[in-house]
Amino acid sequence: MKVLRPGVDPDAFFRGLASAQDRLLLLDYDGTLAPFRERRDQALPYPGVVAAVERILAGGHTRVVVVSGRAVQDLRPLLGLDPPPRIWGNHGWERLDGEGRLERVPLALEARRALERAGESLAAPALAGRVETKPASLAVHVRGLPEDEARRLLEELRSAWEPLAGDTGLEVHDFDGGLELRPAGRHKGTAVEEALRDEPPGVVAAYLGDDRTDEDAFRALAGRGLTVLVRAEPRETAADLWIRPPGELLEFLARWDREAGGTP
């Protein structure tokens, strides 16, 4: 564990966690709880992660929320948690609540039609298996392609999508391993804001994430909780701490359960 921001004291945070009345643990999925895989349906959690999160849930001392760019229906079987925790999917455009009810934020008609048009243009055989169509966005993954080919494909996509985005309320976003076209106005940061509004004042919270899309969440929680970059190598970030998966991730989750549950 490495402190990235002056004044951040992890030990003080965990002391506060131990004495808190309410606790909230927000977790990204890909790159955080699970390693990236070229085939997205094979991105299972690191060994030990499911058991660690299950212990936290079973302890009854923490509300767990998964915040992901994936669609909820794609994420649930990968998580392997039954019943699942609360999930904010598709960058906050979907919500699975604690009772298992799935809600979707309605898309503007113009944005929905633009996403449909963009999807129709991605039917080339070379993109087979690389296009991810979600309820509120469209993503193309280039992980596993030769570097030059990946760069060319992303440049072509950006050139095609940016004019479309400017006229329809959509935005083009980079993520680790691809490019995404999605509506403006919601992201992982807004999901964090809404998750916090469900909590009592004084909740002790942390967010763990790895991707550039998690920076919105880090900024949303700044000054109100602990933000943790989970990544093999450091990068420029707004997060408070940096930990490496899976070892330091498992240590963090174990310490959270120990301190929150009052276990020596």
Secondary structure, 3 states (H helix, E strand, C coil): CEECCCCCCHHHHHHHHHHCCCEEEEECCECCCECCCCCHHHCCCCCCHHHHHHHHHHHCCCEEEEECCCCHHHHHHHHCCCCCCEEEEHHHCEEECCCCCEEECCCCHHHHHHHHHHHHCCCCHHHCCCEEEECCEEEEECCCCCHHHHHHHHHHHHHHHHHHHHHHCEEEEEECCEEEEEECCCCHHHHHHHHHHCCCCCCEEEEEECCHHHHHHHHHHCCCCEEEEECCCCCCCCCCEEECCCHHHHHHHHHHHHHHHCCC
